[in-house]
Amino acid sequence: MHSEVSVKLAANQEYRFDLEGAEPMAHEAGRRWLDDQFIALDCEPLRASGKVLLADKVLTVARAASVALMQDPTWSRDFARAASAALAKPIVRVDVPGMAVTF
């Protein structure tokens, strides 16, 4: 099954990560990786309640990573694998300016 994660950081700045041939990450491993990055990148919850949904975590980690980490081949590949695994979706689109994650 084809698996891909795309991240739009700005109107003219989009990154696509084709996961063809990449070793799949287990659901729980993807969640843990995103949790670790959420803390490491000093992300803040999007909701006033402080509740952080998985999609929110993917969005805020992508926003905090910005261009520098999205251009790092190792980090971006791990991000794409973790996002796909945690959300349990083969196709994930992260739109940072639009504050949306779609499948």
MIVOBA-156385 format. One record per residue (C-alpha): residue number from 1; residue in three letters; x, y, z. Coordinates in Angstrom, 3 decimals. Each point is the difference from the previous one (the first is absolute). Example, Ala and Ser with C-alpha at 12.3 -4.5 7.8 and 13.67 -1.06 7.14 Angstrom:
# MIVOBA-156385
   pos   code         c1         c2         c3
     1    Ala     12.300     -4.500      7.800
     2    Ser      1.370      3.440     -0.660
***
This chain:
# MIVOBA-156385
   pos   code         c1         c2         c3
     1    Met      0.000      0.000      0.000
     2    His      1.294      3.446     -0.939
     3    Ser      0.804      2.209      2.983
     4    Glu      0.825      3.697     -0.123
     5    Val      0.152      2.965      2.350
     6    Ser     -0.006      3.577     -1.253
     7    Val      0.640      3.112      2.061
     8    Lys     -0.919      3.484     -1.182
     9    Leu      1.908      2.624      2.006
    10    Ala     -0.900      3.020     -2.152
    11    Ala     -1.832      0.781     -3.226
    12    Asn      3.055     -0.844     -2.113
    13    Gln      1.721     -2.437      2.336
    14    Glu     -1.111     -3.621      0.063
    15    Tyr      1.876     -3.182      0.815
    16    Arg     -1.051     -3.475     -1.144
    17    Phe      1.313     -3.171      1.563
    18    Asp     -0.630     -3.212     -1.898
    19    Leu      0.181     -2.891      2.444
    20    Glu      0.300     -2.647     -2.723
    21    Gly      2.612     -2.458      1.192
    22    Ala      0.329      1.633      3.432
    23    Glu     -0.268     -2.288      2.982
    24    Pro     -3.433      0.558      1.557
    25    Met     -0.115      1.350      3.531
    26    Ala     -2.343     -1.625      2.507
    27    His     -2.926      2.108      1.218
    28    Glu      1.332      0.323      3.557
    29    Ala      3.533      0.771     -1.227
    30    Gly     -1.413      2.787     -2.189
    31    Arg     -1.875      1.466      2.958
    32    Arg      3.125     -0.132      2.179
    33    Trp      2.148      1.625     -2.695
    34    Leu     -2.515      2.840     -0.379
    35    Asp     -0.229      0.378      3.801
    36    Asp      3.789      0.279      0.229
    37    Gln      0.148      2.589     -2.793
    38    Phe     -2.915      1.962      1.483
    39    Ile      2.051      0.397      3.183
    40    Ala      3.398      0.475     -1.694
    41    Leu     -1.346      2.734     -2.293
    42    Asp     -1.782      1.701      2.922
    43    Cys     -3.424     -0.218     -1.651
    44    Glu     -3.120      1.419      1.640
    45    Pro     -3.474     -1.599     -0.061
    46    Leu     -2.347      1.548     -2.577
    47    Arg     -3.080     -0.295      2.204
    48    Ala     -0.702      2.149      3.053
    49    Ser     -0.936     -3.165      1.897
    50    Gly      3.572     -1.246     -0.398
    51    Lys     -1.222     -3.207     -1.668
    52    Val      2.270     -1.043     -2.854
    53    Leu     -1.515     -2.182     -2.713
    54    Leu      2.340     -2.040     -2.212
    55    Ala     -0.817      2.160     -3.018
    56    Asp      0.750      3.124      2.070
    57    Lys      3.334     -1.500      1.016
    58    Val      0.919     -0.721     -3.635
    59    Leu     -0.944      3.571     -0.946
    60    Thr      1.872      1.712      2.834
    61    Val      3.120     -2.121     -0.459
    62    Ala      0.012      0.824     -3.734
    63    Arg     -0.433      3.704      0.775
    64    Ala      2.808     -0.009      2.583
    65    Ala      2.308     -2.012     -2.268
    66    Ser     -0.265      2.617     -2.750
    67    Val      2.282     -0.103     -3.029
    68    Ala      3.165     -0.977      1.861
    69    Leu     -1.246     -3.406      1.147
    70    Met     -2.221     -0.646     -3.023
    71    Gln      3.146      0.206     -2.132
    72    Asp      1.872     -2.432      2.255
    73    Pro     -0.423     -3.353     -1.775
    74    Thr      0.195     -2.134      3.142
    75    Trp     -2.302      2.129      2.154
    76    Ser     -2.578      0.552     -2.758
    77    Arg     -0.127     -3.712     -0.865
    78    Asp     -0.567     -0.854      3.670
    79    Phe     -2.661      2.709      0.247
    80    Ala     -1.835     -1.383     -3.027
    81    Arg      0.196     -3.574      1.296
    82    Ala     -1.186      1.066      3.471
    83    Ala     -2.878      2.130     -1.329
    84    Ser     -1.237     -2.793     -2.253
    85    Ala      0.303     -2.599      2.784
    86    Ala     -1.512      2.086      2.804
    87    Leu     -2.967      1.073     -2.107
    88    Ala     -0.312     -3.484     -1.567
    89    Lys     -0.431      1.557     -3.466
    90    Pro      2.066     -0.694     -3.130
    91    Ile     -0.502      3.517     -1.410
    92    Val      0.402      2.981      2.337
    93    Arg     -0.080      3.658     -1.005
    94    Val      1.143      2.612      2.521
    95    Asp     -0.940      3.601     -0.832
    96    Val      1.746      2.211      2.564
    97    Pro     -1.358      3.377     -1.238
    98    Gly     -3.514     -1.470     -0.178
    99    Met      0.456     -1.750      3.385
   100    Ala     -1.367     -3.241     -1.444
   101    Val      0.943     -3.662     -0.274
   102    Thr     -1.877     -2.017     -2.606
   103    Phe      0.128     -3.654     -1.039
***
